[in-house]
Amino acid sequence: MPWPCRLVDIQKLIKRGEKPKPGDMWFAPWIDDEHSNLSPEYKRDWKGKRPPLYVKLPDDRIWCVDFKSSDKNLSWTVKGVPPQITVYPSVNSPGPGGYHGLLICGFLSEDLDGRTHLK
């Protein structure tokens, strides 16, 4: 069963002593538009329209959909309005406990590599 995404105020969440859950998204207005990890796609499509966006993945990692990928040559294309976004290509958080999945229309898919994660 996929994880539904929701837009949260991360600062309020932390003040209440809560941790983000898989599928939680939040804006990061503290990241400058010229940050070196921001992708060319973000700068082309979203700069000045919305701050960079983070997502809590099912493997407990936090992913910025607007950063360059780890190989620095690829980035993600983001379509839609958070939390109802689609991001491609897939996200691949490596490692034995990692997560490889899709973010489509505001839902994180089950792991494409068959790993299980608690809901």
URSUL-V75488 format. One record per backbone hydrogen bond with DSSP energy under -0.5 kcal/mol. NH is the residue of the N-H (numbers start at 1). CO is the residue of the C=O. E is the energy in kcal/mol with one decimal. If there is no record, write none. Layout:
BEGIN
NH/CO/E ; NH/CO/E
END
This chain:
BEGIN
3/108/-2.5 ; 4/2/-0.6 ; 5/106/-2.9 ; 6/23/-1.5 ; 8/6/-0.5 ; 8/25/-3.5 ; 10/8/-0.9 ; 13/9/-2.4 ; 14/10/-2.3 ; 15/11/-2.1 ; 16/12/-1.7 ; 17/14/-1.8 ; 18/13/-2.5 ; 23/56/-3.0 ; 24/21/-2.7 ; 25/6/-2.7 ; 26/54/-1.8 ; 28/52/-2.5 ; 31/28/-1.9 ; 32/30/-0.6 ; 35/32/-2.3 ; 38/35/-1.4 ; 39/66/-2.9 ; 43/39/-2.2 ; 44/40/-2.2 ; 45/41/-3.1 ; 46/42/-2.8 ; 47/42/-1.9 ; 49/46/-3.0 ; 50/46/-1.8 ; 52/28/-0.5 ; 54/26/-2.9 ; 55/63/-2.7 ; 56/24/-2.5 ; 57/55/-0.6 ; 57/61/-3.1 ; 60/57/-1.8 ; 63/55/-2.9 ; 65/53/-1.7 ; 65/63/-0.7 ; 66/53/-0.6 ; 67/64/-1.6 ; 68/37/-2.6 ; 69/74/-2.9 ; 72/69/-1.9 ; 76/67/-0.5 ; 77/88/-3.3 ; 78/76/-0.5 ; 79/86/-2.7 ; 81/84/-0.7 ; 84/81/-1.7 ; 85/83/-1.9 ; 86/79/-2.4 ; 87/103/-2.7 ; 88/77/-2.1 ; 91/101/-2.4 ; 93/99/-3.9 ; 94/92/-0.8 ; 98/95/-1.7 ; 99/93/-1.5 ; 101/91/-2.2 ; 103/87/-0.7 ; 104/102/-0.6 ; 104/107/-2.4 ; 106/85/-2.6 ; 107/104/-1.2 ; 108/3/-2.9 ; 109/102/-2.8 ; 111/115/-0.6 ; 112/100/-4.1 ; 114/111/-1.4
END
